[in-house]
C-alpha cells in the first residue's frame, strides 16, 4: 500500500484497486501502465476557484456602479471613490510577484486557501465601516481602504490560479475550457456588482448594506477552500506534459521569460487590454452619467458587457480546445475589440443613444473577454517549460501596472463642468466631469495594442509539442 500523498506503483495495483478508483473518480480507468489519470475532485476545486474569483471581483468593483451615491454617502469626492478601485491595482502589483512565486513553489492549494482567507478578512474589515459606534470623522474611509487593501492582496493569487489549475488537474482536451470557466468567474463577479449595487443601493443611505451582501459569500468560500482544497496536485497527473513536467525554478523562469520575444509582446499587449478593461469597468458609470444616462443604463451596459463576454469566452474556449488555434483567435478578437472601443468612444459622447451603447458594450464584451482565458493558455504555450504561475502572473502584473497608469491618466484628462439638469450624476456634488477626451485616448491605446500584437506576435506551441513528443515516446 502506498503512503498517503505518494502514488502507488502501477505494477502493485490489483484489478480491485483499479475498480475502486474508477468509482472514486467517476472517470473510466486507464490501464495499469497508463501514466495519466483523471479525478472528479478537479470539478470541486474548479467550483471553489470560481466562487473565490467571483467574490473577490464583487468586493473590488462594488462601489463603482454607484460611485455618485457612494460619494454622497461618504461626503467625499468621486476621486476618493475611484481610489477604492485603484487601491486594488496599487497593492496587487508588488503582491503579484509573491503570488507567482507561491504558485510555482508552494503549490496550488496554498494559493487558494491563503487567498480565500485574505478575501474574507478584507470583507470583514470593510464591513466595520458600517458599524456606527466604531466610526468617527474619517474612520469610515480608513476601514474601507484597509479592507480593500487586504482584499487586493488576494487578487493576484485569485487571478493567477486558473492556468495553474488547468495544467495541474485537467487533461489536454479540457485545459482551455477549464481556464475559461475559472477566468470568467472574475468578470462574472463584476457583472453581479453592476446589477446588484444599483438595485441594493438605490439611495445613498443604503450603501452600508453592500458590505453584508458581498461579505457573506467571502466567508462561505473561505470555509469551502479551507475544508476541501488540501492537495497540491492529484496523485496521478492528468496529462503527459504534467507527467513529464520540467518547470524551471522561479527566478530562472523569470529570466527565460524576459528573453522570450513572443512572450514579451503578449505580456505588453494583453496587459494593455486588461488595463483598458479595468479602467472601463471602473469609470463606465461616470462616463455615461455626464450625458444623461442613468445608473440603470450604466448597470445594463456593464452587465451585458460581462454576459456577452462569457458567451464569447465560452465559444472561443471550446473552439480552441478542439482546434488549438490560439494565436488566430486572439488576433481576430483583438482587432474586433479595438473597433468596438472606437465605437464606444464615439457613441458615449452622444446623447439619447442608449440602445446603441447597449449593443456596443455587448460586442465589446463578446470580443474582448474571449481574449482573456485564451491569452493565458497562449502565455503558457509560448513560454513552456516555465511555470504557469510565472508566465500568467507577469502578464497580469503588466495589466495591473498599465491599468494603474491608465486610470490616473484618464482621470487627469477629464474636464470639470458645473452640474447641469442634463446630467444624471449625483446632484448634490459640486461638479461633474466630461470624459470625451479620455474615451478617445482609450480607443487610441487599444487600437495601438491590437496592431502591435497582430503584426509582431508569432510563436510555436511548446507545451503541445512536448506532449506530442511524449506520446510518440510512449508508443
C-alpha positions, -999 to +999 in steps of 0.1 A: +000+000+000+014+034-010+019+060+017-005+090+018+003+115-009+025+091-029+011+074-060+011+037-059+034+018-082+013+007-112+028-028-110+015-032-075-021-024-084-048-051-084-079-051-105-099-044-073-078-013-067-085+000-102-122-007-099-123+011-066-105+041-081-128+042-111-158+045-086-140+072-066-130+093-096-161+088-117-138+085-148-130+055-169-098+040-155-068+036-179-046+006-179-023+000-150+006+011-170-010+044-180+009+075-168-022+097-167-054+096-147-084+120-141-101+127-108-136+140-102-123+163-074-109+186-101-145+199-106-149+207-069-117+227-069-128+245-101-161+254-084-142+268-053-119+288-075-149+302-095-167+313-063-135+328-049-128+347-081-164+360-082-163+371-046-130+390-050-143+408-081-175+419-064-155+433-035-133+452-059-159+468-080-188+471-056-189+509-053-181+518-090-216+512-103-230+536-076-200+560-075-221+591-073-242+578-044-212+565-026-195+599-028-227+614-014-229+590+015-192+592+024-193+630+019-162+627-003-152+634-039-156+610-068-118+607-069-118+592-034-144+566-046-123+558-076-093+552-053-113+523-037-108+505-070-074+519-077-060+505-044-065+470-058-040+479-086-015+496-062-014+467-038-016+438-063+014+449-084+041+440-057+019+412-044+018+397-080+055+387-078+048+370-044+018+352-059+038+339-089+065+325-066+039+310-042+020+292-070+051+277-087+070+270-054+045+260-027+016+249-049-020+254-059-036+245-026-016+271-006-026+298-031-063+290-030-065+288+008-044+318+015-063+340-010-097+328+005-086+339+040-073+373+027-105+378+008-127+371+039-106+392+062-108+422+039-145+419+035-149+419+074-127+449+078-147+467+051-179+459+069-167+477+101-172+510+082-209+504+086-208+500+124-217+534+138-201+530+172-167+523+156-168+553+133-159+589+140-148+615+115-129+599+086-125+565+102-152+551+079-129+557+049-100+542+069-119+509+074-129+509+037-093+514+024-077+490+048-103+463+039-099+470+002-061+467+006-065+433+023-088+421-005-063+434-030-036+411-016-058+382-025-065+393-061-032+382-077-035+348-062-071+345-074-063+357-109-032+336-114-048+303-103-069+293-134-040+285-157-022+265-129-054+247-120-060+238-157-024+225-161-023+205-128-058+189-127-072+189-162-063+169-194-051+185-226-086+185-242-102+203-212-075+228-203-087+258-223-123+253-212-113+249-175-092+280-177-120+299-194-146+289-167-123+298-138-111+330-155-146+342-165-158+339-129-139+371-122-158+392-147-190+374-137-184+389-102-181+423-119-214+416-136-231+408-103-218+440-088-230+460-118-265+445-114-268+443-076-251+475-064-276+499-082-305+477-071-295+475-034-281+510-031-309+529-049-304+557-023-272+569-006-283+557+029-284+521+016-247+520+008-238+501+041-260+472+030-235+464+002-209+453+028-231+425+041-243+414+007-208+410-007-192+398+026-213+367+033-200+349+001-164+357+010-169+338+044-186+308+027-160+303+001-132+306+027-149+277+046-151+256+014-115+263+004-101+256+038-120+223+043-118+209+007-087+221-011-059+203+007-039+186-021-011+203-041-018+181-071-036+148-080-019+116-071-015+108-109-011+137-134-039+143-159-017+149-190+016+139-205+030+174-201+022+172-164+038+137-162+070+150-178+069+185-162+103+201-160+092+235-149+121+259-144+129+272-109+111+305-102+139+330-109+154+310-137+119+310-153+117+348-150+150+352-168+137+330-196+105+350-199+125+382-203+144+367-232+113+354-249+103+379-276+069+364-283+061+363-246+071+400-241+048+411-269+020+390-254+026+404-219+026+440-231-004+438-254-025+416-231-016+439-202-028+469-224-061+452-230-065+442-193-057+478-182-082+493-206-109+469-194-101+477-158-105+514-164-136+508-185-153+488-157-143+514-131-153+546-150-183+533-170-210+549-148-191+582-147-185+583-184-222+578-192-238+599-165-224+631-179-245+628-210-277+620-191-276+582-189-290+568-156-273+543-133-297+517-147-284+522-182-248+521-170-255+489-150-272+473-180-243+482-203-219+467-177-240+436-172-243+429-209-206+436-213-199+406-190-228+384-202-217+386-238-181+383-227-189+350-210-206+338-243-176+348-263-151+332-240-171+300-239-174+297-276-138+306-282-126+283-254-145+253-268-132+261-303-096+264-292-098+232-272-107+214-304-085+232-330-056+246-309-057+278-329-047+301-300-029+328-320-055+331-347-084+335-323-066+361-301-056+382-331-091+383-346-106+391-312-080+419-306-090+436-339-127+434-332-122+446-297-103+477-309-131+485-333-157+482-305-137+505-282-136+531-310-174+528-315-179+532-277-157+563-276-178+580-302-213+568-290-206+576-253-203+613-262-237+614-279-270+619-260-301+597-264-284+567-280-289+543-251-298+513-273-267+518-294-245+519-263-260+487-251-252+470-284-217+483-285-209+473-249-223+438-257-200+435-287-170+448-267-176+421-241-181+394-267-148+400-284-127+414-255-133+388-229-127+360-254-091+371-254-087+367-216-086+329-210-071+320-244-043+345-239-035+329-206-032+295-223-011+311-251+012+326-224+019+291-211+023+276-246+049+301-258+069+300-225+068+263-216+085+248-195+084+280-174+059+275-145+023+286-152+023+309-122+052+329-136+040+331-172+005+341-164+015+361-134+038+385-152+011+391-179-014+400-152+011+423-134+016+440-167-021+445-169-022+459-133+006+483-140-009+496-172-044+497-156-030+519-128-014+542-153-045+544-175-068+552-145-045+580-134-041+594-169-078+592-178-088+609-146-063+637-153-077+642-188-113+648-176-127+683-178-147+696-148-182+710-156-208+726-134-238+704-126-265+706-153-300+693-155-289+670-183-266+651-161-277+620-142-247+622-118-253+628-081-270+663-080-255+672-046-220+671-060-202+704-067-191+694-102-192+666-127-166+656-154-166+654-191-150+621-203-149+627-240-111+631-243-103+601-220-126+578-241-109+588-273-074+582-258-087+548-246-097+539-281-063+550-295-043+530-269-064+499-276-060+502-313-022+505-310-020+475-288-041+454-312-019+464-342+013+456-324+000+421-314-014+413-348+017+423-367+045+412-344+033+382-324+044+347-336+051+316-316+054+279-315+031+259-291+059+245-270+037+226-244+017+209-272+049+199-289+062+185-257+031+164-253+032+151-288+068+141-283+059+123-251+031+105-268+054+093-296+079+082-270+052+062-251+043+045-284 
